Every structure is written in C-alpha cells, then in structure tokens.
C-alpha cells in the first residue's frame, strides 16, 4: 500500500513493479530494465520499507541519485542481495554515504552489492572503503564495481581494506575502470596477506601502463604477490597492456 499511496501523492499511474503481491510475501524482486525512473523510484523505495524482499535487482532503470537514495533509505534489514547497476548513482555522493551507513549498521547483513556502470568516482570509493575498514563487516561476500571511474587512487583505497583483512569479500569485480600500474600494484601487494578473496576481475584496465616501471617488471611484481597468496582461485588480468 505504501507504494500505491506514494504513486497517488505524486500523481503517478501505479505500475506493476512487482512490489504489490497478489498472494504471499515477496522475497525476490527483479525489475531490471523496467525504465522505472527516479519518480517511480521514490515510490518503490516507500514500498520496500514495508516489504520482506531479500534479493533486489533494479539494474538499468534510470533511477539516478534521487531514486537510488529513496531505495537505500528504505532497505529492510533482511536484504541480502542488491543490484543497482546502470543507474547513474555517482552523480552525487549521498548514495554512497547511505550505503556506507548500511555497512556500518549491524542490523543489516548484505551479502552481495552490485554497482556496475554508475559513474562512481575515487571520492565515492573512499566513502565505501572507510566503511569497510571501520565496520569490521563480515557479511559482504561479493562487491562489483565494474565499468566505473575508479583510478589508481580508488584502487589503493580498496587495496587497504584487503591488505588489512577488514572484510570477508570473496568476489571483487573492478573490470573496465581506469586503473593503471600504480593502482594495480597496490592491489597486487594487498593479496600477499589477504585471506578472503577467491575471485578478482581486473580485466580491461591499464595495469601495464602509466608508470616508469616496464610492463614486464609490473608483471613480475604481480607474479611475486600471487605466489604468496594461497586463496585466490580466479584472476582476470586480460587486456591490460602487459
């Protein structure tokens, strides 16, 4: 009813977004590519507050920061999996601040966070990394940040969280960002002592360029770090100018 009431107050025609069930509680809501938009995103957020949804996929819905803020403000504590990809959430910092608050709040136990293709910057990665470092969060197992605007600085901030084993993320996707050799080497060094990561995707960056160190030498440093890591089972370094 909260979803319908918000639609009425906003003078929007209620859409079949799946938040209103004909029978029984909804545990999984997949409305990828529904063209929800930020206004319906506000209504959807209100509906989620009173739901028992544990798995939410709202990828590619033109939510922008306004719609993303509404969803994150209204996430219920039982949410396990959230996919907010392709929604331009990086247009301001508030979405990442809200996500950081959720990570810090022990009532929540998110396991999967997917934020691909949102224009997320190093500054916003810093907000996320700070939360991972200070929270001691042990519930998040998968973090996907592919196709964003992360550079060497953001990569180094994330590397700090893995080097200090401040989380238990097993699957990290940084595919198709703007990370060059310096940021890549920060991540490589963090793998030496990291005990959680099993899957790491750094494909389609520029890990072999952007430094005075020869690409071959960069590869050797990666090799030395990987030789000391006993936990990683899948690593993608494809298309990195090595």
Secondary structure, DSSP 8 states (H G I E B T S, - for coil): -HHHHHHHHTT------S-S-SSS--SEEE-TT---HHHHHHHHHHHHHT----EEE--SS--HHHHHHHHHHT--TT--EEE--SS-GGGSSHHHHHHHHHHH-TT----EEE--SS---HHHHHHHHHHHHHH------EEE-TTS---HHHHHHHHHHHHTT-S---EEE--SS--BHHHHHHHHHHTTT--S--EEE--SSBTTSSSSS-HHHHHHHHHHHHHH-SS--EEE--SS--
